[in-house]
Amino acid sequence: MDQYRHTKDQRDFVRVVQVGTALALGVMAAFLYSLKQVHPSIHLEFTIGTVVTFLATAAFSWVFCSVLFKGEFVEGEAAQFAAIKRRRVVRWTFFFIVVSSLSTGGAFLYSLKDVSSENRREVIEGAGFAVVVLTIGGFFIHKAVRFFEEQSAIDLEMIHKDDDQHDT
């Protein structure tokens, strides 16, 4: 039997993550869809497309989170099930990244339709710099998280060694 049992609070937390992710990404996509002009003043246009964009993005995010957490609370997880789960998570993560990237790129290219040809290059360069900066920031955050996970694993191992020594 598994030594660690998931609690109702953990399941509730997963539900909060699902709802929060769906709402946040849905509102962001709907806002970006509604955004028609930024300079010299901001102009938003709320249409049926805004609602469809919100619902589609929220549903996609909900399904993505559901797939990631599917089987998370199954007791006594077998090695075969763990391998299948890992492949499913990798496949869905790749799918989510591809769909998100294509959607973002398409929205960006669509937004360039009203930009003059002389300003288009500057806008593309600025967006490129933003992508590079965000990628570097994401890389550093990833490295920091990995470092803290490794430190936590080392600390847990030391605690277990101390507990084993005290028990004997």
Secondary structure, DSSP 4 states (H G I P E B T S, - for coil): --S----HHHHHHHHHHHHHHHHHHHHHHHHHHHEEE-SSS-EE---HHHHHHHHHHHHHHHHHHHHHHTTTT-SS--HHHHHHHHHHHHHHHHHHHHHHHHHHHHHHHHHGGGS-HHHHHHHHHHHHHHHHHHHHHHHHHHHHHHHHHHHHHHHHHHHHHHHHHHH-
